[in-house]
Amino acid sequence: MKQIIIGCFFLSLAGCADMEEKDTSVILPENERMERIALDFNRNREEVKNYIARYFDVVTDSMLEVWERSKALEYAIINGEKRYFHNAAPNLFRIDSLCRSVKEAKEPFVLNGSEKVNASHIPAVINALSGQDGVYQACPVRMKVTYRITVPANTVPEGEIIKCWLPYPREGNRRQSNIEFISSSVSDYIIAPENTLHRSIYMEERAKKDSAVLFSVSFAYTSVAEWFNLSENDILPYNENSDLYRTFTSERNTHIVFTDSIKELSRRIVGDEKNPLRKVRKIFEYIDSHYPWASAREYSTVPNIPQYVIENKHGDCGMVSLLFITLARYNGIPAKWQSGFMVHPGAQNLHDWAEVYFEGIGWVPVDQSFGCPSFAEDDKTRLFFSNGIDAYRLIVNDDFSSPLYPSKKYPRSETVDFQRGEVEWSGGNLYFDKWWWDFQVEYIN
């Protein structure tokens, strides 16, 4: 079996024969996993040093070795050569507290794009819902989205059919309504059924010599913010015999597994706490304060994402969300995945978050990576994302590693999430390095 060394640890890349995934297209052969790792780890030492030298007058090999040992500077040994993750250098200044302070001394901290929007939006949501018993939604926003995938000319042979799955908004979700299909680049398309957990619109186009192939869709929808101003007494005892409870407190290979690391971390965070709301807040605040956001490797290359976060002490939105979900489930709190896009004006990107279920209340959103906002001036705002979410979202998925419709033949580029889309032809899957995506959002009100 071939091997790649990630950081200071050996990572086995054997195929997961024991996976209980619903869709065979999310099971990635070992050789493809290794190829994707090599694409992700494409920086050499000089490139990393040059970036770090923007903030440090002197950058030595011994400094790099210290950061490598602490997992703040992510690398892999590929074919005997040390290669760094493509965002390893920028991530260093997010992960290592000393490096972060050095950078902030030269580039003073400012709110990021979504925080600039939420600094006024979140207080408005809280103000609108405070004192309204049983009312949890406010501040609706209607948006038009145009999403595009471009396959460059001659990527596949002339005459071959290119198949494409584009993200499409989930229906039947309480926070997302009035979904309106507007147009697409082809007249013959298939919108996945409403109950499809990874919602897509499927299209086909025939490749033409020397011509790029464009797939696009435009749609409009209304999204609403949600906030649950909960107290400990609002939560009823769980019906532990219900299908919902059993499903969403169970393990699920390969990313929701009650490993020894999860059990030990849970003991450290939750202890002997019994109240579900306090458990959720303890987990939320601990992850927020101990695992900073950092740009992440492709999820398809990571055998167990929560374990990766624990070992590497950082993660992006989906990574920390899966850690949160796993810890919540281990502590008897139903939790599930949700994802799509954050569509704040000036800050539009892929995004993942979670939901937890409280008996007597229902499903409550938790955005672990948004965490405790830096602009918060009170506890309601500070803990908003432990029991609320802003209106600037596009929900595409209500689970991870779920089937596409129609089914995909070859292994997916995104084996966990479904956001950027999927593309394949009779010769196999087209990975992200073979096409590009973009989208635009218009705010109607």
PyMOL commands that set and color helices and strands:
alter all, ss='L'
color gray80, all
select helices_A, chain A and resi 24-26+30-40+45-52+61-69+88-95+97-106+113-129+232-234+243-248+260-269+276-290+299-301+305-312+317-330+379-382+384-386+432-434
alter helices_A, ss='H'
color red, helices_A
select strands_A, chain A and resi 4-6+9-11+75-78+81-84+137-151+161-167+176-184+190-191+200-206+213-227+335-344+347-358+362-366+388-389+393-397+422-425+428-429+436-443
alter strands_A, ss='S'
color yellow, strands_A
deselect
rebuild
show_as cartoon
